[in-house]
Amino acid sequence: MAQLGALLLASDVDAGRAWNVLWLALAALCLRQLATALGLHLTHLADADLQCQLRLRLARQLSRVPLGWYAGSNAAKVNEIVQRDVAALHRLVAHAPSDLAAVVVAPMACLAWLLHTDWRMTAITLVAPALAWWRYRGMGAPAFREGQAQLQRTGGELAAAMVELVQGMAVFKTYAQETLPQARFHAVAGRYARQFLAWVRRWGGMGALVDVLLSPPVVLAFVVSGAWLGAQTRAMSPAQMLPFALLGMALCAPVAALGHGADDLKGGLAAARRIGALLAEAPMPQAQTPLLPAGDDVRYEQVRFAYPGGTDVLHGIDLCLPAGSVTALVGPSGGGKSTLAMLLPRLWDVTAGAVRIGGVDVRQIDPAVLYARVGFVLQHTQVLRLSARDNIRLGRPDASDAQVEAAARAAHIHARITALPQGYDTLLGEGLALSGGEAQRLAIARTLLADPRIVVLDEAMAALDPESEAQVQAGLSALLAGRTVLVVAHRLQTIVQADQIVLLDGGRLCERGTHAQLLAARGAYAALWAAQSRVDEVAA
């Protein structure tokens, strides 16, 4: 088009050549549009395939990491990686190739043509984009990136403060403290505003300067100035200036687009790093030659354990759970009870020592066999977005409807399920939530149906009201009969009939015996029992 303009402004217009150039320009534009459309089509297909494959890989990875990994990972953060971060790659995969071609290929072709035409005018035309690029590189400095990171962190705090303000308002108003969350929110909002203003003062002017340098008036000013100087020193007509005016702006447009799209590209790269970190998480090791346990007894042998990156929280634990017995773990909060229980179903692996079932190290048992043999009911039970029947059948997918209902009756949840709008076919989680006690009994029915030989109960009744506790206790009686049971208990009244009670404190086994033996010993267990008894008397 620049060549065509020069031809048309010439004193002796060559009509034939002008038409040839016009048709060539039209063909080039059509070819460019076709190539761009085809390229975007192919990159979008690649992006769709990549997102599908990534989500499948992430799903496989999430099924391979140790179960304990979920306890230390924020569910919202994992969901953000699987959903938002994978989607954030769209710009990087679907648009970056065509953007790169627009930034590199077309400007290089224009630059080559301009250099061939007049290198001196080309140098003057490049002054504005060169200055813009130099200033834009300053926006990649560590101070700029740290300022952005600080804004993102404070923005996260602001979002958390807003959630607290909305979700906790009922509680705050109950105690006439509604100004407390407002004050916190105002403090964080003010800090964010100050940080944002400081960031804009420091870097906003730089961004505005880049936009000004790349604007058509500035580019034209440099081109006209160069043409005027050329006209003073050598023969140069306005027609010869036209290609530099048109192509100079064509050179600047991709640079400006690159600057405005850089944030999306940086976000895509950051998302790719987070996805890579999740895919790099070490999977739970599996034995090359799995072994089958010879019985249902459990042994902890000189067990030491530390969470990733932390210090030991269990110190040389030796403990035997005879087959068919009930062992209760008690002690102060943070003593290591839940951690010790989590090692049995391999939510984590021991740092040193071994946990054995039927004489076989749990690390040598196939995970499917281990989970079929060991069932666990936790304090916070997950009710899946499935029908009540399928929630229970999760314990044994091939179970008949009669077996599902038998498990529900034994867990004392049958009556509640039949009272639901569609009975056992009612979809749970769709605006229909079960109470804590009902969810626990549903989990007990699920575990009953799976029929594990070993059961782990981790604070299964810690947050229940007395009525729900009685119903869950009735369901547990059916679940625990004839099985090896490990109970993590907060309320000592629920485990007085245990075959052995183990008191843990500071990650060490301090006392062991029956309820009567430990009371007679007048040690830490007896003191804990007396303290809870006094609290119960006051509550009564």
Kinemage of the C-alpha trace (Angstrom):
@kinemage 1
@onewidth
@group {chain A} dominant
@subgroup {mainchain}
@vectorlist {calphas} color= white
{ca met a 1} P 0.000 0.000 0.000
{ca ala a 2} L 2.910 2.319 0.733
{ca gln a 3} L 4.374 1.594 -2.712
{ca leu a 4} L 0.974 2.197 -4.297
{ca gly a 5} L 0.661 5.556 -2.572
{ca ala a 6} L 4.107 6.560 -3.780
{ca leu a 7} L 3.202 5.581 -7.358
{ca leu a 8} L -0.063 7.534 -7.297
{ca leu a 9} L 1.652 10.667 -5.961
{ca ala a 10} L 4.388 10.570 -8.572
{ca ser a 11} L 4.373 13.253 -11.249
{ca asp a 12} L 4.034 10.703 -14.082
{ca val a 13} L 1.646 8.021 -12.903
{ca asp a 14} L 2.230 4.580 -14.497
{ca ala a 15} L -1.355 3.247 -14.505
{ca gly a 16} L -0.368 -0.310 -15.471
{ca arg a 17} L 2.201 -0.584 -12.719
{ca ala a 18} L -0.202 1.012 -10.228
{ca trp a 19} L -2.874 -1.594 -11.035
{ca asn a 20} L -0.332 -4.413 -10.659
{ca val a 21} L 0.757 -3.100 -7.288
{ca leu a 22} L -2.884 -2.700 -6.246
{ca trp a 23} L -3.744 -6.305 -7.164
{ca leu a 24} L -0.571 -7.547 -5.456
{ca ala a 25} L -1.427 -5.596 -2.284
{ca leu a 26} L -4.968 -6.972 -2.314
{ca ala a 27} L -3.686 -10.535 -2.752
{ca ala a 28} L -1.179 -10.035 0.057
{ca leu a 29} L -3.893 -8.732 2.400
{ca cys a 30} L -6.176 -11.655 1.562
{ca leu a 31} L -3.340 -14.133 2.047
{ca arg a 32} L -2.459 -12.546 5.375
{ca gln a 33} L -6.061 -12.711 6.569
{ca leu a 34} L -6.360 -16.348 5.479
{ca ala a 35} L -3.093 -17.278 7.177
{ca thr a 36} L -4.140 -15.486 10.370
{ca ala a 37} L -7.530 -17.222 10.431
{ca leu a 38} L -5.978 -20.623 9.738
{ca gly a 39} L -3.303 -20.051 12.356
{ca leu a 40} L -5.846 -19.047 15.012
{ca his a 41} L -8.003 -22.047 14.114
{ca leu a 42} L -5.062 -24.438 14.542
{ca thr a 43} L -3.838 -22.832 17.762
{ca his a 44} L -7.341 -22.904 19.258
{ca leu a 45} L -7.615 -26.611 18.390
{ca ala a 46} L -4.238 -27.163 20.045
{ca asp a 47} L -5.378 -25.151 23.077
{ca ala a 48} L -8.567 -27.222 23.445
{ca asp a 49} L -6.594 -30.462 23.198
{ca leu a 50} L -3.958 -29.200 25.643
{ca gln a 51} L -6.569 -28.146 28.219
{ca cys a 52} L -8.277 -31.546 27.972
{ca gln a 53} L -4.994 -33.454 28.289
{ca leu a 54} L -3.776 -31.235 31.136
{ca arg a 55} L -6.955 -31.729 33.141
{ca leu a 56} L -6.725 -35.498 32.600
{ca arg a 57} L -3.068 -35.464 33.706
{ca leu a 58} L -3.915 -33.342 36.743
{ca ala a 59} L -6.760 -35.719 37.651
{ca arg a 60} L -4.376 -38.682 37.413
{ca gln a 61} L -1.781 -36.811 39.457
{ca leu a 62} L -4.330 -35.941 42.147
{ca ser a 63} L -5.192 -39.645 42.391
{ca arg a 64} L -1.502 -40.586 42.803
{ca val a 65} L -0.343 -38.140 45.483
{ca pro a 66} L -0.500 -39.291 49.123
{ca leu a 67} L -3.897 -38.753 50.742
{ca gly a 68} L -2.277 -36.610 53.408
{ca trp a 69} L -1.230 -34.147 50.713
{ca tyr a 70} L -4.843 -32.971 50.576
{ca ala a 71} L -4.790 -32.141 54.285
{ca gly a 72} L -1.964 -29.668 53.698
{ca ser a 73} L -3.373 -28.223 50.479
{ca asn a 74} L -6.025 -25.568 50.191
{ca ala a 75} L -8.948 -27.020 48.221
{ca ala a 76} L -9.635 -23.626 46.632
{ca lys a 77} L -6.001 -23.403 45.543
{ca val a 78} L -6.112 -26.871 43.946
{ca asn a 79} L -9.378 -25.974 42.209
{ca glu a 80} L -7.809 -22.738 40.947
{ca ile a 81} L -4.937 -24.694 39.401
{ca val a 82} L -7.182 -27.294 37.765
{ca gln a 83} L -9.721 -24.774 36.477
{ca arg a 84} L -8.468 -21.186 36.302
{ca asp a 85} L -4.769 -21.851 35.671
{ca val a 86} L -5.481 -24.347 32.898
{ca ala a 87} L -7.879 -21.828 31.350
{ca ala a 88} L -5.255 -19.071 31.765
{ca leu a 89} L -3.021 -20.954 29.310
{ca his a 90} L -5.513 -20.047 26.558
{ca arg a 91} L -3.815 -16.734 25.799
{ca leu a 92} L -0.391 -18.354 25.855
{ca val a 93} L -1.311 -21.217 23.519
{ca ala a 94} L -4.136 -19.924 21.335
{ca his a 95} L -3.001 -16.337 20.747
{ca ala a 96} L 0.713 -16.015 21.553
{ca pro a 97} L 1.887 -17.701 18.276
{ca ser a 98} L -0.137 -15.333 16.064
{ca asp a 99} L 0.793 -12.378 18.290
{ca leu a 100} L 4.455 -13.336 17.984
{ca ala a 101} L 4.145 -13.537 14.207
{ca ala a 102} L 2.498 -10.107 14.162
{ca val a 103} L 5.257 -8.667 16.365
{ca val a 104} L 8.194 -10.291 14.555
{ca val a 105} L 7.412 -11.330 10.976
{ca ala a 106} L 5.435 -8.341 9.655
{ca pro a 107} L 7.651 -5.663 11.324
{ca met a 108} L 10.808 -7.388 10.043
{ca ala a 109} L 9.434 -7.386 6.501
{ca cys a 110} L 8.512 -3.692 6.816
{ca leu a 111} L 11.916 -2.882 8.276
{ca ala a 112} L 13.743 -4.696 5.471
{ca trp a 113} L 11.742 -2.803 2.835
{ca leu a 114} L 12.344 0.544 4.526
{ca leu a 115} L 16.077 -0.101 4.866
{ca his a 116} L 16.226 -0.975 1.209
{ca thr a 117} L 14.405 2.262 0.354
{ca asp a 118} L 16.356 4.730 2.558
{ca trp a 119} L 18.359 3.686 5.603
{ca arg a 120} L 18.598 7.245 6.971
{ca met a 121} L 14.831 7.766 6.968
{ca thr a 122} L 14.445 4.283 8.465
{ca ala a 123} L 16.721 5.224 11.360
{ca ile a 124} L 14.654 8.341 12.090
{ca thr a 125} L 11.399 6.370 11.818
{ca leu a 126} L 12.659 3.861 14.390
{ca val a 127} L 13.488 6.486 17.028
{ca ala a 128} L 9.988 6.463 18.604
{ca pro a 129} L 9.549 2.638 18.790
{ca ala a 130} L 13.140 2.264 20.004
{ca leu a 131} L 12.556 4.736 22.859
{ca ala a 132} L 9.265 3.005 23.691
{ca trp a 133} L 10.945 -0.403 23.793
{ca trp a 134} L 13.721 0.926 26.028
{ca arg a 135} L 11.205 2.351 28.495
{ca tyr a 136} L 9.066 -0.787 28.297
{ca arg a 137} L 12.051 -2.936 29.295
{ca gly a 138} L 12.256 -0.909 32.501
{ca met a 139} L 8.797 -2.217 33.386
{ca gly a 140} L 10.298 -5.716 33.571
{ca ala a 141} L 12.683 -4.680 36.342
{ca pro a 142} L 12.612 -6.591 39.679
{ca ala a 143} L 11.143 -3.535 41.441
{ca phe a 144} L 8.215 -3.489 38.980
{ca arg a 145} L 7.539 -7.215 39.450
{ca glu a 146} L 7.793 -6.933 43.226
{ca gly a 147} L 5.317 -4.046 43.184
{ca gln a 148} L 2.864 -6.156 41.189
{ca ala a 149} L 3.346 -9.131 43.529
{ca gln a 150} L 2.736 -6.916 46.562
{ca leu a 151} L -0.482 -5.608 45.023
{ca gln a 152} L -1.640 -9.179 44.349
{ca arg a 153} L -0.901 -10.222 47.957
{ca thr a 154} L -2.748 -7.246 49.392
{ca gly a 155} L -5.584 -7.875 46.931
{ca gly a 156} L -5.874 -11.405 48.339
{ca glu a 157} L -6.029 -10.003 51.874
{ca leu a 158} L -8.703 -7.574 50.730
{ca ala a 159} L -10.789 -10.415 49.291
{ca ala a 160} L -10.386 -12.417 52.529
{ca ala a 161} L -11.456 -9.398 54.591
{ca met a 162} L -14.547 -8.991 52.429
{ca val a 163} L -15.442 -12.680 52.901
{ca glu a 164} L -15.052 -12.272 56.684
{ca leu a 165} L -17.201 -9.142 56.594
{ca val a 166} L -20.010 -10.879 54.688
{ca gln a 167} L -19.936 -14.361 56.243
{ca gly a 168} L -19.305 -13.309 59.822
{ca met a 169} L -21.654 -10.337 60.026
{ca ala a 170} L -24.410 -12.298 61.746
{ca val a 171} L -22.043 -13.356 64.552
{ca phe a 172} L -20.488 -9.905 64.897
{ca lys a 173} L -23.914 -8.209 65.066
{ca thr a 174} L -25.085 -10.712 67.690
{ca tyr a 175} L -22.389 -9.390 70.014
{ca ala a 176} L -22.711 -5.766 68.852
{ca gln a 177} L -19.244 -5.947 67.286
{ca glu a 178} L -20.201 -5.218 63.677
{ca thr a 179} L -17.637 -2.399 63.546
{ca leu a 180} L -14.780 -4.873 64.098
{ca pro a 181} L -14.818 -6.545 60.628
{ca gln a 182} L -15.572 -3.171 59.054
{ca ala a 183} L -12.464 -1.699 60.679
{ca arg a 184} L -10.363 -4.632 59.426
{ca phe a 185} L -11.769 -4.270 55.923
{ca his a 186} L -11.206 -0.513 55.899
{ca ala a 187} L -7.612 -0.990 57.089
{ca val a 188} L -6.810 -3.492 54.329
{ca ala a 189} L -8.674 -1.441 51.696
{ca gly a 190} L -6.735 1.664 52.716
{ca arg a 191} L -3.428 -0.198 52.537
{ca tyr a 192} L -4.300 -1.535 49.096
{ca ala a 193} L -5.254 1.958 47.885
{ca arg a 194} L -1.966 3.434 49.175
{ca gln a 195} L 0.082 0.679 47.553
{ca phe a 196} L -1.794 1.053 44.278
{ca leu a 197} L -1.332 4.842 44.213
{ca ala a 198} L 2.382 4.464 44.973
{ca trp a 199} L 2.690 1.900 42.185
{ca val a 200} L 0.825 4.141 39.724
{ca arg a 201} L 2.991 7.160 40.643
{ca arg a 202} L 6.155 5.177 40.032
{ca trp a 203} L 5.187 3.125 37.003
{ca gly a 204} L 2.019 4.681 35.560
{ca gly a 205} L 3.942 7.556 33.970
{ca met a 206} L 6.251 5.068 32.281
{ca gly a 207} L 3.306 3.219 30.741
{ca ala a 208} L 1.762 6.492 29.583
{ca leu a 209} L 5.091 7.566 28.036
{ca val a 210} L 5.282 4.309 26.085
{ca asp a 211} L 1.754 4.857 24.748
{ca val a 212} L 2.617 8.419 23.719
{ca leu a 213} L 5.825 7.368 21.936
{ca leu a 214} L 3.939 4.735 19.952
{ca ser a 215} L 1.008 7.006 19.036
{ca pro a 216} L 0.535 7.966 15.352
{ca pro a 217} L 1.122 11.732 15.916
{ca val a 218} L 4.548 11.161 17.472
{ca val a 219} L 5.591 8.642 14.816
{ca leu a 220} L 4.430 11.018 12.085
{ca ala a 221} L 6.294 13.890 13.765
{ca phe a 222} L 9.565 11.969 13.552
{ca val a 223} L 8.880 10.908 9.945
{ca val a 224} L 7.939 14.443 8.820
{ca ser a 225} L 10.981 15.868 10.608
{ca gly a 226} L 13.214 13.348 8.885
{ca ala a 227} L 11.625 14.061 5.509
{ca trp a 228} L 12.059 17.812 6.024
{ca leu a 229} L 15.731 17.338 6.861
{ca gly a 230} L 16.068 15.064 3.849
{ca ala a 231} L 14.496 17.699 1.641
{ca gln a 232} L 17.036 20.254 2.905
{ca thr a 233} L 20.093 18.086 2.295
{ca arg a 234} L 19.034 16.005 -0.697
{ca ala a 235} L 16.225 15.647 -3.156
{ca met a 236} L 13.293 14.110 -1.303
{ca ser a 237} L 9.645 14.596 -2.166
{ca pro a 238} L 6.575 14.189 0.063
{ca ala a 239} L 5.679 11.106 -1.990
{ca gln a 240} L 8.907 9.436 -0.856
{ca met a 241} L 7.939 10.150 2.750
{ca leu a 242} L 4.616 8.287 2.473
{ca pro a 243} L 5.998 4.713 2.859
{ca phe a 244} L 7.814 5.695 6.039
{ca ala a 245} L 4.708 7.339 7.480
{ca leu a 246} L 2.503 4.313 6.794
{ca leu a 247} L 5.011 1.596 7.684
{ca gly a 248} L 6.340 3.527 10.682
{ca met a 249} L 2.900 3.310 12.275
{ca ala a 250} L 2.684 -0.325 11.190
{ca leu a 251} L 5.942 -0.973 13.069
{ca cys a 252} L 4.651 0.666 16.259
{ca ala a 253} L 1.250 -1.035 16.438
{ca pro a 254} L 2.656 -4.542 17.242
{ca val a 255} L 4.976 -3.086 19.888
{ca ala a 256} L 1.985 -1.430 21.571
{ca ala a 257} L -0.052 -4.639 21.300
{ca leu a 258} L 2.829 -6.590 22.825
{ca gly a 259} L 2.926 -4.246 25.794
{ca his a 260} L -0.824 -4.467 26.445
{ca gly a 261} L -0.829 -8.283 26.039
{ca ala a 262} L 2.248 -8.818 28.205
{ca asp a 263} L 0.204 -9.115 31.424
{ca asp a 264} L -1.870 -11.925 29.905
{ca leu a 265} L 1.273 -13.699 28.758
{ca lys a 266} L 2.912 -13.289 32.169
{ca gly a 267} L -0.238 -14.622 33.803
{ca gly a 268} L -0.167 -17.624 31.469
{ca leu a 269} L 3.480 -18.319 32.286
{ca ala a 270} L 2.769 -18.066 36.028
{ca ala a 271} L -0.170 -20.465 35.598
{ca ala a 272} L 2.084 -22.869 33.691
{ca arg a 273} L 4.595 -22.794 36.569
{ca arg a 274} L 1.883 -23.603 39.133
{ca ile a 275} L 0.564 -26.455 36.981
{ca gly a 276} L 4.107 -27.774 36.578
{ca ala a 277} L 4.658 -27.654 40.343
{ca leu a 278} L 1.507 -29.718 40.944
{ca leu a 279} L 2.473 -32.261 38.277
{ca ala a 280} L 5.924 -32.505 39.896
{ca glu a 281} L 4.501 -33.528 43.282
{ca ala a 282} L 5.939 -36.911 44.199
{ca pro a 283} L 3.303 -39.683 43.916
{ca met a 284} L 2.745 -42.173 46.701
{ca pro a 285} L 5.425 -44.887 46.266
{ca gln a 286} L 4.104 -48.343 45.393
{ca ala a 287} L 5.822 -51.680 45.908
{ca gln a 288} L 7.087 -53.469 42.820
{ca thr a 289} L 5.996 -56.808 44.323
{ca pro a 290} L 3.015 -56.191 46.640
{ca leu a 291} L 2.433 -58.476 49.616
{ca leu a 292} L -0.812 -59.589 51.273
{ca pro a 293} L -1.264 -59.166 55.051
{ca ala a 294} L -1.534 -62.423 56.992
{ca gly a 295} L -3.933 -61.022 59.596
{ca asp a 296} L -5.708 -57.979 60.989
{ca asp a 297} L -3.326 -57.050 63.797
{ca val a 298} L -1.533 -53.681 63.533
{ca arg a 299} L 1.939 -52.794 64.784
{ca tyr a 300} L 3.721 -49.452 64.969
{ca glu a 301} L 7.447 -50.132 65.203
{ca gln a 302} L 9.745 -47.274 66.274
{ca val a 303} L 7.664 -44.866 64.205
{ca arg a 304} L 8.981 -41.378 63.605
{ca phe a 305} L 7.227 -38.868 61.399
{ca ala a 306} L 7.693 -35.287 60.203
{ca tyr a 307} L 5.460 -33.352 57.828
{ca pro a 308} L 7.214 -32.186 54.636
{ca gly a 309} L 9.662 -29.448 55.494
{ca gly a 310} L 9.006 -29.760 59.247
{ca thr a 311} L 10.498 -31.387 62.319
{ca asp a 312} L 9.472 -34.701 63.899
{ca val a 313} L 5.996 -34.735 65.413
{ca leu a 314} L 6.134 -38.431 66.378
{ca his a 315} L 9.107 -39.837 68.253
{ca gly a 316} L 9.781 -43.586 68.317
{ca ile a 317} L 6.227 -44.893 68.779
{ca asp a 318} L 5.895 -48.623 69.547
{ca leu a 319} L 2.288 -49.813 69.679
{ca cys a 320} L 0.415 -53.047 69.028
{ca leu a 321} L -3.275 -53.287 68.088
{ca pro a 322} L -4.332 -56.954 68.429
{ca ala a 323} L -6.773 -58.241 65.840
{ca gly a 324} L -10.387 -57.577 66.827
{ca ser a 325} L -9.451 -55.128 69.606
{ca val a 326} L -10.339 -51.472 70.174
{ca thr a 327} L -7.480 -49.046 70.838
{ca ala a 328} L -8.193 -45.429 71.755
{ca leu a 329} L -5.731 -42.567 71.296
{ca val a 330} L -6.228 -39.698 73.748
{ca gly a 331} L -4.247 -36.702 74.913
{ca pro a 332} L -3.957 -32.921 74.576
{ca ser a 333} L -4.440 -31.179 71.242
{ca gly a 334} L -1.322 -31.275 69.100
{ca gly a 335} L -0.068 -34.412 70.827
{ca gly a 336} L 0.095 -36.449 67.605
{ca lys a 337} L -3.082 -38.548 67.848
{ca ser a 338} L -4.499 -37.837 64.395
{ca thr a 339} L -1.051 -37.974 62.826
{ca leu a 340} L -0.436 -41.453 64.243
{ca ala a 341} L -3.846 -42.622 63.021
{ca met a 342} L -3.236 -41.218 59.515
{ca leu a 343} L -0.150 -43.405 59.087
{ca leu a 344} L -2.222 -46.604 59.205
{ca pro a 345} L -4.171 -46.029 55.937
{ca arg a 346} L -1.055 -44.332 54.432
{ca leu a 347} L -2.388 -40.827 54.331
{ca trp a 348} L 1.317 -40.180 54.941
{ca asp a 349} L 4.314 -42.510 55.046
{ca val a 350} L 6.508 -42.774 58.123
{ca thr a 351} L 9.806 -40.903 58.202
{ca ala a 352} L 11.439 -43.814 60.057
{ca gly a 353} L 10.257 -47.143 61.425
{ca ala a 354} L 7.308 -49.078 60.025
{ca val a 355} L 3.551 -49.578 60.318
{ca arg a 356} L 2.581 -53.215 59.739
{ca ile a 357} L -0.726 -54.985 59.123
{ca gly a 358} L -0.624 -58.739 59.562
{ca gly a 359} L 3.175 -58.559 59.651
{ca val a 360} L 3.438 -56.676 56.318
{ca asp a 361} L 4.678 -53.074 56.032
{ca val a 362} L 1.789 -50.977 54.708
{ca arg a 363} L 4.203 -49.612 52.065
{ca gln a 364} L 4.453 -53.156 50.667
{ca ile a 365} L 0.669 -53.551 50.318
{ca asp a 366} L -1.083 -52.643 47.075
{ca pro a 367} L -3.040 -49.400 47.733
{ca ala a 368} L -6.306 -50.947 46.478
{ca val a 369} L -5.872 -53.872 48.874
{ca leu a 370} L -4.923 -51.528 51.733
{ca tyr a 371} L -7.965 -49.281 51.278
{ca ala a 372} L -10.239 -52.309 51.016
{ca arg a 373} L -8.862 -53.618 54.327
{ca val a 374} L -8.699 -50.285 56.201
{ca gly a 375} L -11.759 -48.021 56.426
{ca phe a 376} L -11.837 -44.668 58.140
{ca val a 377} L -14.486 -42.247 59.370
{ca leu a 378} L -13.239 -38.711 59.948
{ca gln a 379} L -14.641 -35.773 61.906
{ca his a 380} L -15.492 -33.843 58.729
{ca thr a 381} L -17.264 -36.230 56.363
{ca gln a 382} L -17.566 -35.466 52.682
{ca val a 383} L -21.029 -36.002 51.202
{ca leu a 384} L -20.598 -36.302 47.455
{ca arg a 385} L -22.882 -34.786 44.830
{ca leu a 386} L -24.511 -38.143 44.157
{ca ser a 387} L -27.729 -39.828 45.160
{ca ala a 388} L -27.952 -41.061 48.750
{ca arg a 389} L -27.812 -44.627 47.394
{ca asp a 390} L -24.640 -43.965 45.370
{ca asn a 391} L -23.040 -42.118 48.285
{ca ile a 392} L -23.342 -45.319 50.341
{ca arg a 393} L -22.550 -47.609 47.403
{ca leu a 394} L -19.199 -45.867 47.045
{ca gly a 395} L -17.996 -48.379 49.647
{ca arg a 396} L -18.822 -51.261 47.286
{ca pro a 397} L -19.890 -50.245 43.747
{ca asp a 398} L -21.334 -53.700 42.942
{ca ala a 399} L -23.576 -53.840 46.028
{ca ser a 400} L -27.271 -54.485 45.504
{ca asp a 401} L -29.988 -52.066 46.625
{ca ala a 402} L -30.883 -54.445 49.439
{ca gln a 403} L -27.291 -54.439 50.714
{ca val a 404} L -27.185 -50.639 50.568
{ca glu a 405} L -30.383 -50.378 52.603
{ca ala a 406} L -29.147 -52.985 55.090
{ca ala a 407} L -25.997 -50.900 55.682
{ca ala a 408} L -28.122 -47.749 56.105
{ca arg a 409} L -30.346 -49.507 58.682
{ca ala a 410} L -27.316 -50.702 60.635
{ca ala a 411} L -25.940 -47.131 60.617
{ca his a 412} L -29.320 -45.707 61.765
{ca ile a 413} L -29.640 -43.464 58.689
{ca his a 414} L -32.337 -45.425 56.797
{ca ala a 415} L -35.269 -43.470 58.245
{ca arg a 416} L -33.692 -40.119 57.358
{ca ile a 417} L -32.998 -41.220 53.780
{ca thr a 418} L -36.515 -42.530 53.205
{ca ala a 419} L -37.835 -39.154 54.396
{ca leu a 420} L -35.965 -37.359 51.591
{ca pro a 421} L -38.026 -36.212 48.558
{ca gln a 422} L -36.911 -39.120 46.329
{ca gly a 423} L -35.723 -41.425 49.091
{ca tyr a 424} L -32.490 -43.220 48.223
{ca asp a 425} L -32.495 -41.620 44.765
{ca thr a 426} L -32.397 -38.068 46.167
{ca leu a 427} L -29.411 -36.104 44.861
{ca leu a 428} L -27.465 -34.789 47.847
{ca gly a 429} L -25.732 -31.453 47.723
{ca glu a 430} L -28.304 -29.769 45.434
{ca gly a 431} L -29.674 -27.400 48.057
{ca leu a 432} L -30.221 -30.417 50.306
{ca ala a 433} L -27.600 -30.677 53.031
{ca leu a 434} L -27.367 -33.297 55.755
{ca ser a 435} L -26.590 -32.348 59.332
{ca gly a 436} L -23.222 -33.278 60.833
{ca gly a 437} L -24.646 -36.331 62.581
{ca glu a 438} L -26.508 -37.470 59.464
{ca ala a 439} L -23.385 -37.105 57.333
{ca gln a 440} L -21.438 -39.159 59.869
{ca arg a 441} L -24.052 -41.929 59.823
{ca leu a 442} L -23.988 -41.885 56.011
{ca ala a 443} L -20.191 -42.333 56.175
{ca ile a 444} L -20.629 -45.192 58.654
{ca ala a 445} L -23.101 -46.887 56.283
{ca arg a 446} L -20.587 -46.459 53.460
{ca thr a 447} L -17.848 -48.049 55.568
{ca leu a 448} L -20.164 -50.846 56.746
{ca leu a 449} L -20.926 -51.717 53.142
{ca ala a 450} L -17.216 -51.772 52.272
{ca asp a 451} L -16.739 -54.235 55.176
{ca pro a 452} L -13.106 -53.390 56.071
{ca arg a 453} L -11.326 -55.541 58.641
{ca ile a 454} L -9.652 -52.492 60.232
{ca val a 455} L -11.389 -49.200 61.044
{ca val a 456} L -9.873 -45.817 61.933
{ca leu a 457} L -12.137 -43.267 63.649
{ca asp a 458} L -10.642 -39.780 63.886
{ca glu a 459} L -12.688 -37.561 66.232
{ca ala a 460} L -15.828 -38.966 64.601
{ca met a 461} L -18.138 -37.471 67.268
{ca ala a 462} L -16.190 -34.411 68.363
{ca ala a 463} L -18.645 -31.826 66.990
{ca leu a 464} L -21.979 -33.592 67.487
{ca asp a 465} L -24.851 -32.711 69.783
{ca pro a 466} L -25.914 -35.361 72.361
{ca glu a 467} L -28.827 -36.673 70.263
{ca ser a 468} L -26.708 -37.030 67.121
{ca glu a 469} L -23.895 -38.550 69.183
{ca ala a 470} L -26.216 -41.242 70.512
{ca gln a 471} L -27.401 -42.121 66.990
{ca val a 472} L -23.862 -42.175 65.592
{ca gln a 473} L -22.713 -44.284 68.549
{ca ala a 474} L -25.458 -46.804 67.741
{ca gly a 475} L -24.244 -46.940 64.138
{ca leu a 476} L -20.653 -47.351 65.269
{ca ser a 477} L -21.564 -50.306 67.464
{ca ala a 478} L -22.603 -52.212 64.322
{ca leu a 479} L -19.519 -51.049 62.427
{ca leu a 480} L -16.930 -51.936 65.053
{ca ala a 481} L -18.108 -55.417 66.011
{ca gly a 482} L -15.343 -57.965 65.385
{ca arg a 483} L -12.943 -55.508 63.740
{ca thr a 484} L -9.577 -54.037 64.674
{ca val a 485} L -10.355 -50.442 65.628
{ca leu a 486} L -8.171 -47.372 66.207
{ca val a 487} L -10.119 -44.467 67.726
{ca val a 488} L -8.899 -40.892 68.104
{ca ala a 489} L -11.061 -39.533 70.898
{ca his a 490} L -11.562 -36.116 72.432
{ca arg a 491} L -14.317 -37.027 74.883
{ca leu a 492} L -13.028 -39.760 77.168
{ca gln a 493} L -16.552 -40.911 78.106
{ca thr a 494} L -16.878 -42.444 74.622
{ca ile a 495} L -13.899 -44.823 74.950
{ca val a 496} L -14.068 -46.173 78.524
{ca gln a 497} L -14.800 -49.674 77.156
{ca ala a 498} L -11.757 -49.720 74.843
{ca asp a 499} L -9.424 -52.719 75.203
{ca gln a 500} L -6.492 -50.326 75.572
{ca ile a 501} L -6.183 -46.572 75.882
{ca val a 502} L -2.986 -44.832 74.768
{ca leu a 503} L -2.159 -41.294 75.871
{ca leu a 504} L 0.052 -39.288 73.530
{ca asp a 505} L 1.673 -35.991 74.421
{ca gly a 506} L 4.293 -34.150 72.417
{ca gly a 507} L 4.436 -36.973 69.891
{ca arg a 508} L 5.441 -39.527 72.537
{ca leu a 509} L 3.576 -42.475 74.051
{ca cys a 510} L 3.213 -41.502 77.710
{ca glu a 511} L 0.639 -43.927 79.183
{ca arg a 512} L -1.066 -47.148 78.102
{ca gly a 513} L -3.668 -49.389 79.726
{ca thr a 514} L -7.388 -49.886 80.274
{ca his a 515} L -9.590 -47.117 81.625
{ca ala a 516} L -9.486 -48.615 85.124
{ca gln a 517} L -5.728 -49.170 85.055
{ca leu a 518} L -5.003 -45.608 83.961
{ca leu a 519} L -7.314 -44.117 86.597
{ca ala a 520} L -5.579 -46.212 89.235
{ca ala a 521} L -2.170 -44.978 88.032
{ca arg a 522} L -3.237 -41.383 88.851
{ca gly a 523} L -1.221 -39.980 85.956
{ca ala a 524} L -1.984 -37.672 83.043
{ca tyr a 525} L -5.004 -39.718 81.902
{ca ala a 526} L -6.559 -39.586 85.381
{ca ala a 527} L -6.055 -35.804 85.469
{ca leu a 528} L -7.629 -35.430 82.027
{ca trp a 529} L -10.574 -37.606 83.083
{ca ala a 530} L -11.121 -35.540 86.227
{ca ala a 531} L -11.000 -32.274 84.272
{ca gln a 532} L -13.558 -33.470 81.716
{ca ser a 533} L -15.807 -34.846 84.460
{ca arg a 534} L -15.889 -31.452 86.165
{ca val a 535} L -16.775 -29.750 82.861
{ca asp a 536} L -19.598 -32.267 82.255
{ca glu a 537} L -20.952 -31.678 85.773
{ca val a 538} L -21.002 -27.919 85.221
{ca ala a 539} L -22.676 -28.357 81.818
{ca ala a 540} L -25.306 -30.637 83.330
